[in-house]
């Protein structure tokens, strides 16, 4: 499989989705890709390059990333929590309502965020988003068994993603016969990637 190369960032429209009370998180996702070319002066093809610098002489410097060994673990980003304790001998019904709003963003570096988003959306989950702000006033009803405690967490489904990133710097100049590239890394990163899937997670403690 060729290296994953991020395409240009595009606007995406996401619809709001509410989680059920017993949302099941999927198993760990693993994707392995091949490393960058070994030659220090060989530039990879099919990349979308970010222009870093240009000069009046016509020289240009670009940057791109190649991502390897992407693995993801489903998680849940909590913006608000509620607890109901039932000390009675019979079950009770409770209603949890979200009253706090929080914004979750893709926690990658600024320079890498846009290109990484495209890769994660394509290889991990199409519902991954750059940023998600949770709502307030969303309610859910739960049953608390006798002599037990139930906790309700409001938030968004997310992924903790680990990957290795190779940084490629390309030099293009009228004084060179062809562009030349330098490679650095790979460096291992772990980021949190929120999704558009929002709602309550209710569980008995």
Secondary structure as GFF3:
##gff-version 3
##sequence-region A 1 205
A	DSSP	beta_strand	17	19	.	.	.	ID=ss1
A	DSSP	beta_strand	29	31	.	.	.	ID=ss2
A	DSSP	beta_strand	50	54	.	.	.	ID=ss3
A	DSSP	beta_strand	60	86	.	.	.	ID=ss4
A	DSSP	beta_strand	92	97	.	.	.	ID=ss5
A	DSSP	beta_strand	103	105	.	.	.	ID=ss6
A	DSSP	alpha_helix	110	123	.	.	.	ID=ss7
A	DSSP	beta_strand	131	133	.	.	.	ID=ss8
A	DSSP	beta_strand	139	144	.	.	.	ID=ss9
A	DSSP	beta_strand	148	172	.	.	.	ID=ss10
A	DSSP	beta_strand	180	204	.	.	.	ID=ss11
###
